[in-house]
Amino acid sequence: MLQEPNYIETISNELWLKTFQIETVLELTWEWATVPFIARYRKEKTWNLDEDQIRQILELKDKTEKLYKAKVTAINWIEELWKMTPELLENIIKAKTLKEVEEIYKPYKSKKKTKAMIAIEKWFQPIADYIKTNPQDIDLSDFPSLLEQYPEEEILEWCKHIISAEISANSDLRADLIETLQKYWTLTSKKKTEKALEKLNEKDKEQITKFEIYSDFNQRISYLKPYQILAINRWNKLWIIGSKIEKTEQTSDWLKLHYSRILWVRLPFIEILEESFKDWYDTIFKSVENEIMWMLSELWEDDAIDTFKQNLANLLMTKPESPEKILAIDPGYKAGCKMTILDSLWIPKLFDKIFLHKPLEAKTKLKNIIEKEAPEIVIIWNWTGVNETTKILQEITDKQIYIVNESWASVYSVSKIAQEEFPELDSLDRWTVSIGRRYLDPLSELVKVPVWSIWVWMYQHDVPEKKLEEKLWNVVEDVVNEIWIDVNKASSYVLNHISGIDKRAAKKIYNNRPYRSREHLKKQLSPKVYEQAIWFLRVPVSKEVLDNTDIHPEQYELARFIMNTPPSVPPLSGERSNIKNFYHENEFKLKEIYPDVTVWTIEFIVDSIENSWKEKRVNSTHKKVINRDENREVKEWDIIEWVVRNVVAFWAFVDIGMKNDGLVHISQIADEYISDPKEFVEVGQTVRVKVTGIDEKTGKIQLSMKEV
């Protein structure tokens, strides 16, 4: 009989966590606590679980629950059809994945009866059971009534369908085949015939030269790399190659032996049992092959998403800047260079345009704007015309110039959010505003665009959009809740990512600024939202010093006790041994103040006080222009210092101040062997590179980080 799993024990065994940790996480989420809230402010209860561990618990709970519900649905449906057998029930109960349940359940979902079902209705099941004993000679004399109705050959044919269906429903055999193929068998791919390739459209034909390495490829499945799976999937979809898992007699013989042990009979099988097994094997192999390819795709997608998550997190952690006023320029030839002035509140004050083919007129207009508006710095988008625009600026002003790479500003400029923010502006002016704001606070701009559209990876379009967006939303949530947010400066789009705050609450907070203290902010939030969100929101102008820390108001009394401790017991030194001593010497008093206090609580408060003004965002993706020489055309063997824009399996992409990024192959990143570029470089990191090659046709620029 199917029993609902003990979710706590299941998760505990799989993740190697204590049962009370899992119970605590599930209880807190049931009370609508968010992951960042639990990870940061309920360490005492979870024993210091981080965001990833908490999400693993929630995902495994959801996965286990869905599997159980699928089994219940399958069992109820099959029982309603009066088709359930003890063997079938056992196989459903033992199934470990939704895919397995689906395969067992599939024949019964169809309104059309299978041949096995019809055979059972004709009362051939007893004869099928008799055949499974593998008798030396088949004697049907014990079934006279059936022999009177049907010829013996027809009876045996119907029985073959029953046996084949039963083997197909056996989860042990299916699992054994999957495990054997995954461990020991080979995936091969071969180029389609010339006749087949001729049917491709011209765009896809251009891709043929890129797949050559997979035109005659074979690799043991267990040795396949994620990027190989990506390539094979991609070329399969384009019908350039065909791939399959090697099918041999060896796997068939191995499974036949397994099945004979299930039946408790000796090999060889009699002819009809052999035929039943062969029919099953031919059918199941293709199904299992598809499942393994699906599992491999899942493996690649997870690996790819992990890369994307890491790059995105680094990009979101790009440090903000705080000039009082800036001039933002979007360079271009045909449409001109669009310009806007942004004030200290990031509000655009004017819009104008210059044309590069009219340099004298452009210089005059730029000079007038700079003298009148007095921007502290100038921001230029790294695109066509950037060098010429920079040259003009350097001839008329000594203002600092920064190059910003904002390749997704176009996504924002036509979005619903952009229309809501600037309904009176056209998309080009919104684009220019976004470029300037991208320099001022990258995070605030990036949260406005769909995360999957941010180009910090090569293959995001190969991953299912829904899955990618769900995982990347977690990254944005974690980053926003990790850094400190000034509630009086944050946009409603940033506030919407704060723990417990939805769009309506975010707009309400934004529209009622400024706030004098957290207590003042409390009036705009429900008690539950306040409890969840206030940890992550700071009010630097508040007279209460702790309002500008990560400490919750419910812990203020505890924090003051720690801050006012006599110097003889210095917990604020940050040393864990000191904190432990402080905790044990003052445990009774501490628990009086805050009953849930632990050493982790003290550590958190000490860390929050010591680092209250520390900016966690340290890297910058912006490049400061030092002198005019940096704007000359890049030549071979030049040594340049620029910023890493993207990191993938074998490459690091470096913004070198040109339309195309430079490429650093994994072999050129370090003097030693490395297996992953992320071990040495990250998005936003400034690196020195040497130009080792320029392809005049494609515009690709090869770089090296060795010996520079």
N, C-alpha and C positions, 0 to 999 in steps of 0.2 A: 504494500500500500504506500502511495506517495505521501510523504510528510513534508510540511514546510520546513526548509532548512533553518538551522540555528545560525542566523546571519552573523552574530557576534563571533561565534566559534570559527565559522568559515573564514571570515575576514582575518581573525587573529592568526589562524594557521597559515594563511597565504602571505600575509604581510609581516609576520613575526612581531606582532604588537600585543600588548597586554589587553585583556578583555575590557578592563575598566576604561582604558583610553578610547576604545571604539565606542563603548556605551556613552561616554561623555560627549564625543563628537556628534553622535547621532541624536542625543538628547538636545544638545545646543542648537543643531540645525533644525530640529523639530520646533524649537522656540524661535526660529527665524534668524539665528545668529549667522553671520557671513563668515566665509573662510578667513579673510584677513583679520577679522575681529577675534576669532577663535585662536588663530595662530599667534597673534601678538598679545592679546589681553586675557587669555584664559590658559596660559602656560601652567598655572598651578594645578588646574584640573586635568589637563591633557598630558601632563609630564613632558612639556616642551616639544610637542609635535609641530612641525612646520607646515607651510601651505601645501607643499607637494604631498606630504603624508596624509593630510586631512582630505585632499581631493582624491587620493587613492582609495581611502576608506569609503568615501561617498560613491565613487565610480564602481567599486567592487560590490557595494551594497545594491546599487541600481542594476548592475549586470546579473547578480545572483537572483535578485527578485524577478527580473524579466525572464530568466531561464525557468524559474519555478512556475510562473504564470503561463508560460508557453507549454510546459508539461501538463499543467492542469487542463488547459484548453484542448490539447491533443487527446488526453485520456478521456475527457468528457465527451468529445465528439465521436471518438471511435467506439466508446461504450454505447452511445445513443444509436449507433449503426449496428450494434450487436456483433461487432467484428473483433472485440478484444479477446486476446488469448494470454495465458500466463507469460509466454515468451515475449510477446509484444509489449506487455506492461513492464516487464523487467528491463527491456531495452530502452524504453522511454525514461524510466526512473534512473537508469545508469548513464544516460546521455550527459555529456559534459559541456556541450555548446548549443547555442540556438540553432546552428547549422545542422547538427545531428538530429535534433528534435524535428526540424523542418523536413529533413530527408525521410524520416520514419513516418511523419504525419502526411506528407505530400500525397500519397496514393488515395488517402481517405478524404482529403479535402475536395477532390473532384466529384462532381455529381455523377460523372460517368464511372461505372464499375470497372475495376481491373479484372483481368482474367483470373487472377488468384481469388478475388472475392466471389466471382461466379462459380469457380470450382468448389469453394467452401460451401456455397449455397446448394450445390449439387451433392453435398455430403461426401466429397472425396478426401476430406481431411484425415479420416482414419487410415486410408490407404497410403496417403503421403507420409503419415507417421510410421507406418509399417516399412515403407521404402527406406526411410532414414535409418533403419536398423542395419542397412547394407547386407541383406540376405544373399546367400550364395545363388539361390534361384527364386525368382518372384512367383509366388503362388497366390492367386486371387480367389481361390475357392472358398475362402472364409467370407467373401462378399458377394454371395449369389444374387442378391436383389439388384446390385449395381451392374453385375455382368449380364443380367437379363435386359437391362436398359441400354447399355453402351458397349461397344466393342472394346476389347482389352487395350488396343493401341490408343484409343481416344481417352480412356481412363488414365493411362500413364502420362499422356500429354497434359491433361488437366492437373495431374499431381505434380508434374514438373513446374508448372506455374506457381503452385502453392509453395513448394520447397524453395524456389528461386526468390519469391517474395519474402519468405521467412529469413533467408540468408541476408537479403538486402536490408532487413530491419535490425539485423544483429549489430549493435553498437560496438561490441568488442572487436569484431572482424574489421569494421570500418576504421576504428581507431588504430588497429594494428597496421592496416595498410597505410594510413596516413603517416604513422610514426616511422615505418620502414622506409617509405619513399623520402621523407624529410631527412632521415639520417644517412641513407646509403645511396640514393638514386640520383640521377643526373637530369638537369634541364638542358635541352638543346634548342637552338634557334637557327633557322636557315632562311636565306634570301628567297623571296617569292620568284616564280618563273618570270622571264622577260615578258611573256605574254600578259601575265597578271600585272606587272609593273606598268605596262603600256596603258592600262585602264585608269591609272592615277591622274588626277588633275595636275596642271603645271606647277602649282604651288607645292604640292606634296612630292612631285618628282625632284624638285630642288633639294629635298631633304635626304634623298637616297645616299649621297656621298657621306653623310654624317653617321651612317649606321654600320659602315663597313666592318667594324670590329665584331659585330653581332651577326654577320652574314653567314658565318659557319662557326657557331659558338657552342660550347658545351661546358658545363660546370656542375659539380656536385651541389645539390640544393642547399646543404648545410653550410657550404662555403660561399654562397652568393652574397655579394655586397649590396647595400641598399641602392646605390647609384646604378648597378647593373639591372636590378629589378625595374627601376624607373625607365631605363633605356629600352628594355625588352617590352615593357607595357606600352611605351610610347610608339615604338615602331610596329607593334602588333596592331594598335588602333589605326595606324595609317596604312595597314595592309602592305607594308614593305617587307616584313619578315613574318614567318610563322614559328611558333614555339610550342614545345610539348615536353612532357616528362617521359623518359624512356620506359617502355612497357616490355617486360620480359617474362619468360616462363618461370624464372626463379621466384618472382613475387607470387605468382599464381600457386606454385608448388608449396611455398611457405604458408600461405593462407589456407590452402587445402589441408595441410597437416594440422593447422590450428582448428579448422572446422571439424576435422575427424575427432579431435579431442573433445570438442563441445558435444558431439554426438555420442561419444564413447564407443566408437567403432574403429576398425582397422582399415588401413589403406591396402590395396587400391579400392576406389569406389566402383560400384556396379555402374553400368553404362548410363542409366537414367539419372543417377545421383551425380555422376560426372558431368552430364549435360546440364543439369540444373545449376551446378556450381559454375560452369563455364559461362552460362547465360548471365548469371549474376556478376561474375568477374568482369565481363566485357562492358556491362552497363555501369557498374560501380567505379571502374577505373577512371572513366571520363568524368564522373561526378566528383570523385576524390581529387582528380587533377585540377578541376576548376576550383575546388575548395582550397587546395594548397596554393594555387596562384592568387586566390583571394587573400589567404593568410600572408603570403609574401608581400602582396601589395599593402596590407595593413602594416607589416613590418617596415616597409619603405616609408609609408606615410607617417608613421610614428617617428621614425628617425628624421625625416624631413621637417616635420613640425617642430621637433626638438631644436633643430638648427635654426629654423625661423624664429622660434620663441627666444632663443639666446640672442640672436642678432637684433630682434625687435626690442628686447629689454635693454640692450646696450644703447640702441638709438633713442629710446624713450628717456634714458638716463643722461642724455646730452644736457650739459649745464645751461641754465638760462643766463641772460645778460640784462643789464639794467640801465642803459643810457636814458637820458631824459627825452631825447628826440632823435629820430633817425630818418634818413632819406633812403627809400627802397626803390630799386630800379630793376625792371624786367627788360633785359636787352633784346634787340631784334632789328632786322633790316627792313623787311617789307612793311610791317605794321608799325615800325618805330620802336623806340625805347619808352615804355610806360613808366611813370614815376609817381610816388606818393610820399607825403611826409606823415610819419606816425608820432604822436605825442607820448608823454609818459604813461598815459592810460591806454596806449596802443590804438588810439582813435585816429583815423585818417583825416588830415586837415586840408589837403589839396591834392589834386591830380593834374598831371601834365604829361607832355610827350616831347621827345627830341628825336631827330633823324640822323643816323650815322653818316649818311651821304651828304649831309649839310653840316660839316664839323664846326664852322665858324658860328653859325646860328645856334648849334647845340651848346657850344662853350658859353656863349652869351647867356642863354636861358638858364643853364645849370649854375653859372656863377651868380646870377640874380637870385635864384631860389636859395642857394646856399648862404648868401649874404643876408637875405631877408629872414629866412627861417632858422638859420644857425643850427643845423643838425650836428650832433656830436660825432656821428659816424655815418658812413654810406654802406648800404647792403646791395650787392649785385647777385642776381641769380646766375649760376654757372651754365650758360647756354650760348647759342650762336650770338656773336657780337660782344661777348664779355670782355675780350682783350681790348677791342677798340673803345668800348665804353670806359674801361679802366684807364686807358691811355689819356682819353679826353679829361677825365676827372683829375688825374695826376698833374696835368698841365695847368689846371686852374685852382687847385686846392691842395692843402696838406692834410686834409681830414683823413682819418683812418678808413681804409676800405676793406670790407670783408666779403669773401665769396661764399655764397650759400648754395648748397645743392638741394634743390627742392623739387624733385621730379614728380611728386604727387600733388603739387599745388593745383594742377588742372583738375584733379578729381574733386578737390574741395570746392573749386570755383564754380562748378555747375551743380553742386549738391544742394539738397533741401536746406541744410544748415546754413550754407552761405547765403541762400536767398532770404532766410529768416534774419540773418545778421545784417545784411546789406541789400534790402529789397530795391533800393534806388540805384544800385551800381550794376554795371554789366559784368560778365564773367571775367573779362580781361583785367578790370580794375580790382575785382575781388582777388584775383590771382596775385596781383602786385602787393596787395595788403597782406595776403597770406605769406608771401616771401619775406616781408619785413618782420612779421610776427614769428615766423619760423626761427629767426635769429634771436628774438627777444625771449621766447619760451617755447622750444620745440614741442614739449609735451602737450601744452595747451592747444597747439595747432594740430598735432597728430591725432589726438583723441576725437577730432571732428570728422576724420575720414575713415572708411571701412578699413579695418586692420589688414585684411588680405590684399588691399591695393597698394600697401606700402612696400616699395621694392627694396627689401633687405634679404633677398634670397632669389634663386633662379627659377624654381619650379613650382611656385605656389599655385599656378593654374592647373597643375597635374593632381592636386590634392582636392578632394571633395570640399566645396566651399563651406558647407554647414559645419563639417568637422573642424576645418581650419579656423573658422571664425570663433567657434566655441573655445578652442584651446588658446587662441590669441587674446580673446577677451580676458581670460584669466591672467595673462601677462600684463595687460594694461591695468587691470584691477590691482595686481600686486605692486606694480611700480607706483601708481598713484597713491596707494596706501602706505608705501614705504617711505616716500619723501614727505617733508612737511609742507602742508598746504595753508597758505595765508587766505583765510576765508574772505577777506575784503578785496583780494586781487584775483581770486580764481574765477574762471568762467563757469557758467552753468554746465558746460560739457565736461569739464574736469570734475566738478562737484557730483555729477551723475555717476561717476566711477567710485565715489567714496562709499565705504561700507554702510549699507542700510539706506542710502539716499537714492530715490528714484527720480525720474525726470521732473515730476511735479514739485517734489520737495526741493530739487536743485534750483529750479526757476524761482521758487518762493524765497529761498536763501539769497539768491543773486539779486532779486528785485528789491530786497529790503536792506541792502548794504547802506552804510558801513555799520560794523558792530564794535562796541566798546569793550566787550568781554565775552567769554564763553557763556556766562550767565545771561547776558543780553541776547546772545544767539539762541539760547534755550527756548525763548518765547516763540520762535518760528518752527520748532520741531516737536513732534509727538514724543512722549517719554521713551518709547522703544527706539525710535530713530535717533534720539539724542544719545541714548546709551551706546548704540552701535557706532555712531558717526563721530562723536565729539573727540575721541582719541586722536583722530586723523586731521582735525581742523584746529588751526592755531589762530590766535588773535594777538599779534605782536604789539599792538598799541595798548593792550590791556594793562592796568595797574597791577594785576595779579601776575607775578612772574611766571607761575606754573601754567598760565594760559598759553604760553609760548613754548610748551614742551609736549612730548607725546603722552604725558601722564594724564589719566582720567581724573576729573574732579572728585570721584568717589575715593581716590587714593591721595588727595592733596594732604590730608592730615598725616598720613603715613609718610609722605614725602617730606613734610616739614620736620617731622620727628627725626628722619634720617639726616636732613640738612643741618639740624641743630645739635647733632650728637657731639659730645665733647671730643677734642682732638685725640684723647688717649685711645679711642677706638675709631680709627679713620675709615669708614666704609666707602667714602667718596674717593679713595685712592684707586678704586676699580679693581684691585686685586681680589680674585675669588676667595682666597684664604681669609682676607680681611672681612669680606662680606659674610662668609660662613661664620666666622667668630662673632661678628656683630649680631648675626641672626640668632645664634645659640645663646649669647649673653643677654639678649633683649627679647627672646621669643615670647614670653608671657605678655609683656607690654605691647609688642607688635601685634599679637593676635587680638588683644583688646581693641586696638585701633582698627585693624583690618583682619577679620577672622580667616580669610582665605590665604593669608600671606605665606609665602615660601621663600627659599633662597632665590628662586627665579624672579619673584616679585621684586626683591631688593635689588638684584642685578639689573633688572629692567629700569627701575627708578633711577639708580645710580647712573646708568648709561644715558638715560634721557636727560638728566640734569647736566652731565658733562658734555653732551653733544647737542644741546638744544639749538645752537646756532650753526652747527656744522652742515654744510651743503653736501648732500650725498652724490649729487650729479657733478662729476668732475671732468669728464671728457667733452670735447667739442668737435662737431662735424664741420665747423666754419673755418675757413682759411683766411688769415690776414695777409693782405698784399703788402710786402715789405718794400719792394722797389720795382721799377719798370721792367727790369730784366726778367722778372718772373713771368711777365706776360708775353715774352717772345715765344715763337713756336718751339715745341719740345723737340729736341734732337737726340739721336742715339748717343748713349754714354753720358747724357746729362744726369746729374744727381739732384733729386728734388725732395723736399720735405712736405708731404701732404697727408691727407686723412683717409683712413680705411672706411669704405662705404658699405662693404658687403663681404661676408665670409661664407664659403660653401665647401663642398667635399674636398676639392683639389685646388681651389683658387681663393685668393684674396683680391677684391676689387678696390683699387685706390683712386680716389678723386685727385687728378693731377692738373686741374684747372682747364681741362679741355672738354669738348662735347662728349667724348667717350672716356670711360674710366680705364686706367691702366690695369693690367692683369699680372698678378704675382703667382706663379705656379707653386704648389706645395714644396717642390724640390728647391725653390729659390727663396724660401722664407727664412730658413736657418741653416747654419753650417753643419748641424747634426741631422740625423734622420728623425722626422716627425710623421705621425700617422694621421694627424688632424690639424688643419691650419688654426683652429680655435684654441689650440694649446699655446699658440704664440701671439696671435693678433685678435683684436675684437673691433666691432663697429665703433667708430668715434676715436679710435687710437691714432695719434700722429706718428708716422713712420718715415724714415729716410729710404728712398728707393733709387735705383739706377735704371735708366732706360736701356734695355738690351736689344730691342728690336721694334721696328715700326712697319706694319704691313700697309703699303700705300693703297691697296685695293679695298681692304675691309676697314681700315682705320684702327685695327687692333694694335695696342701698344703693350709690348712685353716688358715686365719690370723684374728686378731682383733686389732682395734685401740683404744679400750677402756682400760682405766687404765694402760697406758704405758708411 
